[in-house]
Amino acid sequence: MFHRPVKRLGFPLLSFFILTSLAGCQTLNDVLRPAEKPPEPVKAEVVKAEPVKPVECPKPRTITRKITVYTPAKVGNKHLFGAVEMSQFASLNLDLPARIDTGARTTSLHAMNIVFFERDGKDWVRFDTPNGENKNQQHEKPLKRIIRIKRKGAGSVERPVVELKVQIGEVTQRLEVNLTDRSNFEYPALIGRDFLQDLVIVDVSKTYIADQPEARPKQEATR
């Protein structure tokens, strides 16, 4: 009487039992199976860094500059001049080497083509001077007077005189300058006692010591 119900339920029960057995086996296998080892960590490849060479700083350079400091030579409260100095005639725009002569009473300037003329009822003089470039420049100045100069071993000569401002170093004088042809002399200007008196002492063993080095002639700058 029970045969049919059992028969009807047999196959599902059988399937259930088989699946349960298989799951149990699987579980048992999982229990009995040795635990898997965790994967070994990947070792990072160590790259050996090359030593960094220190940056060499350039060695400091020592720059030496020669500076010439001009100090006018003095003896007490008087200026010291050499036998030759640079002279400036500002109103004529002339810079000329000049002989310093304590034996001469007056100051002389080289002049050519001297011509006397009258302007507004007064006496004037026109003359040329060299400008250092093998050219002459012409000037016109009021005539102050005519002087007579006695020369050693020769007769006296007359020279026109004009008033000019003359500067040598730090000494500036406004004085009467006589005009004459000095083409036979070494220097185009001569500075006499009228400029030097009570202000200057002359050292004839030296030249170009009264003015700044850059104002001296190139051939004399190293003396």
Secondary structure, DSSP 8 states (H G I E B T S, - for coil): --HHHHHHHHHHHHHHHHHHHHHHHHHHHHHHS----------------------------------------EETTEEEEESEEEEEEGGGTEEEEEEE-TT-SSEEEE-EEEEEEEETTEEEEEEEEE-SSS-EEEEEEE--EEEEE--TTS--EEEEEEEEEEEETTEEEEEEEEEE--TTSSSSEEE-HHHHTTTEEEETT--S-SS-GGGS-GGGTT-
